[in-house]
Amino acid sequence: MLPVSPRNSGKKPKAVAQRPDHIVIVIFENKHRSSVMGNSRAPYFNKLATQGANMTRSYGITHPSQPNYLALFSGSTHGVSSDTCLRQFKKKQNLGSQLRKAGYSFTGYAEALPRVGFTGCVQGRYQRKHNPWVNFANLPRSSNQPFSAFPSDYRRLPTVSFVSPDMCNSMHDCSIRTGDRWMKRHFNSYAKWAKRHNSWLIVTFDENAGGSANPIPTIIVGEGIRPGRYSQRMDHYTMLRTIQKAYGLPPLGRSQAARPLSKIGNQ
């Protein structure tokens, strides 16, 4: 499987790291791609886009938020079509359970989560609808962490981390500028570190603000990722399949039909 070629480049793409030591996925809320990319209120997002793969045809799955998170994390919306607080799925496979079964590690970090393993629906600026990993009973409570537990020593990160900002910093209730500043404050150093330590930072959105096309910003930065504008059409199932491919995991649900974004690994 060949790397996706960026537009307007005659250079041969470099091979990307087949199995990153760490992947961190940060998920923001409800913004059309054109609302963020090229917007002067989002200088850090646009800076990141020049440092990595700027996916120009990335899309959410549906509306509203919650089924998009489930799709990205487990390859299925599981029939969920609302943001109503869910009961836990007892035996449904997901990226976290796959990683753990294969000997890797997974942790989800939710900002404003009041305590480790919290399963409540709403607490202050925390809402469970943006925390897909809490919905799966085959993950331990310890995999559901507040964002304050995110390691400052990135070598201590799990293999794959999901990060969900709170209702303000995710751009759901507050401005694009607020989310942009939050992203820079918390992940600028990791983005730099990842490019030197066989790791990735993935920044994406659950959905746009409405409509049927659902284009969203998605940026991937890290060692072996060649900066450029990439025009392969993708959605949350594509991203899940790309991560599964990196770690040799079988595809789940609708990720089976998705084509990974690029070759992740040395040639």
Backbone torsions as a table, in degrees:
resi	resn	phi	psi	omega
1	MET	NA	122.8	-172.7
2	LEU	-87.7	152.1	175.5
3	PRO	-61.8	147.8	174.3
4	VAL	-69.1	133.2	-177.9
5	SER	-89.8	130.1	176.2
6	PRO	-70.6	156.0	179.2
7	ARG	-66.5	152.8	170.6
8	ASN	54.5	40.7	178.7
9	SER	-135.6	128.7	177.3
10	GLY	-96.2	0.5	-177.9
11	LYS	-81.0	147.8	177.1
12	LYS	-74.8	127.2	-179.4
13	PRO	-62.8	141.7	174.6
14	LYS	-76.2	153.1	175.6
15	ALA	-68.6	142.8	177.2
16	VAL	-96.9	155.6	-179.2
17	ALA	-60.3	125.7	-175.0
18	GLN	-69.4	-37.1	-176.7
19	ARG	-134.7	89.2	-179.8
20	PRO	-58.5	144.3	176.3
21	ASP	-66.8	-34.2	179.8
22	HIS	-144.7	141.4	169.3
23	ILE	-127.0	129.5	174.4
24	VAL	-117.0	123.7	179.1
25	ILE	-111.6	118.9	178.3
26	VAL	-109.3	127.5	-172.4
27	ILE	-117.1	120.0	177.2
28	PHE	-101.2	-176.2	-165.4
29	GLU	-125.3	129.8	155.7
30	ASN	57.2	46.9	177.9
31	LYS	-130.1	132.1	172.6
32	HIS	-66.0	145.5	179.7
33	ARG	-51.7	-43.5	-176.0
34	SER	-70.8	-14.9	177.5
35	SER	-78.1	-20.2	-175.9
36	VAL	-111.6	-51.9	-176.3
37	MET	-73.8	123.6	-176.4
38	GLY	87.5	0.2	-178.5
39	ASN	-89.7	127.2	-179.2
40	SER	-66.1	-16.3	176.7
41	ARG	-80.5	-4.3	178.9
42	ALA	-126.8	58.7	-175.8
43	PRO	-63.2	-35.0	-177.2
44	TYR	-73.3	-41.7	175.9
45	PHE	-56.5	-43.1	-178.2
46	ASN	-71.8	-31.0	173.6
47	LYS	-66.0	-45.2	177.0
48	LEU	-57.4	-39.2	-177.8
49	ALA	-62.1	-27.8	177.9
50	THR	-81.5	-15.1	-177.2
51	GLN	-95.6	-8.5	-176.1
52	GLY	-149.1	-156.4	-179.7
53	ALA	-82.8	113.0	178.4
54	ASN	-96.2	102.4	-173.7
55	MET	-82.5	109.6	-170.9
56	THR	-85.8	-9.5	180.0
57	ARG	-131.3	58.6	179.4
58	SER	-104.4	139.4	-172.5
59	TYR	-137.4	145.7	166.9
60	GLY	-72.6	168.8	-178.2
61	ILE	-87.1	-43.5	-170.6
62	THR	-161.5	-169.2	170.5
63	HIS	-130.2	146.7	1.5
64	PRO	-87.7	-148.6	-169.6
65	SER	-65.1	-54.5	-164.0
66	GLN	-54.6	-45.8	179.8
67	PRO	-63.6	-26.3	176.7
68	ASN	-66.8	-42.4	177.4
69	TYR	-62.7	-42.7	179.1
70	LEU	-63.6	-40.2	179.3
71	ALA	-61.8	-45.4	-179.0
72	LEU	-65.7	-35.6	-174.2
73	PHE	-89.5	-23.8	-173.0
74	SER	-137.9	-0.2	177.4
75	GLY	80.6	9.8	-179.3
76	SER	-158.3	151.0	171.4
77	THR	-86.3	-8.6	178.7
78	HIS	55.0	32.8	178.4
79	GLY	76.0	4.9	-179.6
80	VAL	-80.0	129.9	-179.2
81	SER	-131.9	17.3	-179.1
82	SER	-144.6	178.1	176.7
83	ASP	-98.0	13.0	179.4
84	THR	-60.8	138.1	-179.7
85	CYS	-59.2	131.6	-172.6
86	LEU	-97.6	155.2	162.0
87	ARG	-78.6	158.4	179.9
88	GLN	-71.1	140.7	170.8
89	PHE	-78.3	126.1	-171.7
90	LYS	-76.1	-41.8	-171.3
91	LYS	-130.3	16.1	-178.2
92	LYS	-77.6	128.9	178.3
93	GLN	-72.9	155.7	-177.1
94	ASN	-157.1	171.5	-177.6
95	LEU	-59.5	-41.3	-180.0
96	GLY	-61.7	-46.3	-179.8
97	SER	-68.2	-34.7	176.5
98	GLN	-63.4	-46.9	-179.6
99	LEU	-60.4	-46.1	-178.3
100	ARG	-64.2	-40.5	179.4
101	LYS	-64.0	-32.6	-178.4
102	ALA	-86.3	2.7	177.8
103	GLY	92.4	7.8	175.9
104	TYR	-97.6	-171.0	-178.0
105	SER	-133.5	154.6	179.6
106	PHE	-143.3	140.1	169.9
107	THR	-143.8	139.1	171.7
108	GLY	-105.2	134.0	-179.2
109	TYR	-117.0	118.1	-179.7
110	ALA	-114.8	121.7	178.5
111	GLU	-66.2	139.2	-179.5
112	ALA	74.3	2.4	170.8
113	LEU	-59.4	124.3	-171.2
114	PRO	-70.2	-25.9	179.3
115	ARG	-164.4	164.1	179.5
116	VAL	-59.0	132.5	174.9
117	GLY	77.3	7.9	-178.6
118	PHE	-59.7	130.5	-177.9
119	THR	-115.1	7.1	178.8
120	GLY	-66.6	166.2	-173.9
121	CYS	-85.1	-42.2	-176.7
122	VAL	-143.2	135.8	174.3
123	GLN	-150.3	105.7	-177.7
124	GLY	59.0	-123.9	-179.7
125	ARG	-88.6	5.1	176.2
126	TYR	-92.4	137.1	172.2
127	GLN	-136.7	131.2	-175.4
128	ARG	-62.8	-26.4	-178.1
129	LYS	-59.9	-19.5	179.0
130	HIS	-102.3	15.2	-175.9
131	ASN	-128.9	80.2	-171.9
132	PRO	-66.8	-31.8	-174.5
133	TRP	-66.1	-24.8	-179.3
134	VAL	-69.6	-16.0	-175.9
135	ASN	-84.4	0.9	-174.5
136	PHE	-117.8	115.9	-175.2
137	ALA	-70.9	-14.0	179.7
138	ASN	-86.8	10.9	170.9
139	LEU	-110.8	139.9	-179.8
140	PRO	-70.0	155.8	177.6
141	ARG	-57.0	-30.6	-178.1
142	SER	-67.7	-14.3	178.1
143	SER	-82.3	-7.0	179.9
144	ASN	-107.3	95.9	-170.5
145	GLN	-116.0	148.9	169.0
146	PRO	-68.1	152.5	-177.9
147	PHE	-62.2	-23.4	177.5
148	SER	-61.9	-17.3	178.9
149	ALA	-89.0	-1.7	179.3
150	PHE	-60.6	126.0	-172.6
151	PRO	-65.4	138.3	171.6
152	SER	-82.3	-23.5	170.9
153	ASP	-92.4	102.2	-171.2
154	TYR	-66.0	-16.6	175.8
155	ARG	-65.4	-19.4	-178.5
156	ARG	-91.8	1.4	178.8
157	LEU	-64.8	148.5	169.7
158	PRO	-65.8	171.5	179.7
159	THR	-57.3	-50.4	179.0
160	VAL	-127.8	132.7	176.4
161	SER	-124.4	138.8	166.7
162	PHE	-107.0	141.2	177.8
163	VAL	-127.7	127.1	178.1
164	SER	-117.6	107.7	175.4
165	PRO	-63.6	163.3	179.8
166	ASP	-73.4	-179.1	-172.3
167	MET	-63.9	-21.9	176.2
168	CYS	-87.8	-55.4	-173.6
169	ASN	-69.7	-16.2	176.4
170	SER	-78.0	-3.6	-174.7
171	MET	78.7	4.5	178.6
172	HIS	-67.9	-52.8	-177.4
173	ASP	-103.9	-16.2	-177.9
174	CYS	-120.0	-179.0	-168.6
175	SER	-77.7	164.5	173.1
176	ILE	-59.6	-40.7	179.3
177	ARG	-60.9	-39.4	178.4
178	THR	-61.2	-47.8	179.3
179	GLY	-64.7	-37.6	179.9
180	ASP	-64.3	-43.4	179.5
181	ARG	-66.9	-39.0	177.2
182	TRP	-61.9	-43.3	-179.3
183	MET	-62.5	-44.6	179.7
184	LYS	-64.8	-44.0	-177.1
185	ARG	-61.2	-40.4	-172.9
186	HIS	-96.6	-20.5	-172.1
187	PHE	-129.1	1.3	176.8
188	ASN	-60.9	-44.1	-178.9
189	SER	-68.4	-37.5	177.9
190	TYR	-66.3	-39.8	179.3
191	ALA	-58.4	-42.4	177.9
192	LYS	-66.3	-43.6	-179.1
193	TRP	-63.6	-42.8	-176.2
194	ALA	-59.4	-36.1	-178.0
195	LYS	-69.2	-14.2	180.0
196	ARG	-112.2	-3.3	-172.3
197	HIS	-134.3	40.8	172.8
198	ASN	48.9	48.2	-177.7
199	SER	-138.6	166.4	-177.2
200	TRP	-127.8	150.0	165.4
201	LEU	-119.8	122.9	176.5
202	ILE	-113.1	125.7	177.2
203	VAL	-119.1	125.2	-178.5
204	THR	-147.8	-178.5	179.3
205	PHE	-127.0	156.0	179.7
206	ASP	-72.9	-43.9	-175.8
207	GLU	-161.2	173.7	171.8
208	ASN	-93.6	-165.7	-173.7
209	ALA	-82.4	-2.1	179.6
210	GLY	145.6	167.6	-179.5
211	GLY	100.9	168.8	-173.1
212	SER	-87.0	-26.6	-176.0
213	ALA	-73.2	-41.9	172.1
214	ASN	63.0	41.4	176.1
215	PRO	-72.7	137.3	-178.3
216	ILE	-133.3	156.9	172.9
217	PRO	-73.9	140.1	170.2
218	THR	-144.0	130.1	-178.5
219	ILE	-133.0	137.0	176.9
220	ILE	-125.6	122.6	-178.0
221	VAL	-126.1	138.6	176.1
222	GLY	164.0	179.0	-179.8
223	GLU	-63.6	130.5	179.4
224	GLY	85.5	-7.0	177.5
225	ILE	-86.7	120.0	-177.2
226	ARG	-85.6	120.6	179.9
227	PRO	-57.8	142.0	178.3
228	GLY	160.8	172.1	175.8
229	ARG	-93.7	119.2	-175.4
230	TYR	-110.4	128.2	-169.9
231	SER	-105.0	9.6	175.6
232	GLN	-64.3	131.5	177.1
233	ARG	-69.1	135.4	-177.3
234	MET	-146.4	161.0	172.4
235	ASP	-145.6	-167.0	-176.9
236	HIS	-64.8	-32.1	177.5
237	TYR	-68.1	-35.8	176.2
238	THR	-62.1	-44.7	-179.6
239	MET	-64.1	-44.1	177.1
240	LEU	-59.1	-45.5	-179.0
241	ARG	-63.1	-36.2	178.6
242	THR	-63.2	-43.7	178.9
243	ILE	-67.8	-42.7	177.6
244	GLN	-60.2	-41.8	178.9
245	LYS	-60.9	-39.2	-178.0
246	ALA	-60.4	-36.0	-175.2
247	TYR	-109.2	13.9	175.6
248	GLY	67.8	32.6	-178.5
249	LEU	-96.7	145.5	177.9
250	PRO	-69.7	146.1	178.9
251	PRO	-68.2	147.8	178.4
252	LEU	-111.1	136.9	172.0
253	GLY	52.4	-128.4	-174.8
254	ARG	-76.4	-6.9	173.1
255	SER	-69.6	-16.2	178.0
256	GLN	-60.8	-32.3	-177.5
257	ALA	-92.0	-1.0	-176.6
258	ALA	-89.0	145.1	176.5
259	ARG	-97.2	122.2	180.0
260	PRO	-54.8	153.0	-174.6
261	LEU	-62.0	-41.0	-176.5
262	SER	-162.9	172.9	174.6
263	LYS	-71.4	122.9	180.0
264	ILE	-107.8	95.2	-178.5
265	GLY	151.0	158.8	-179.8
266	ASN	-70.0	142.7	179.1
267	GLN	-74.5	NA	NA
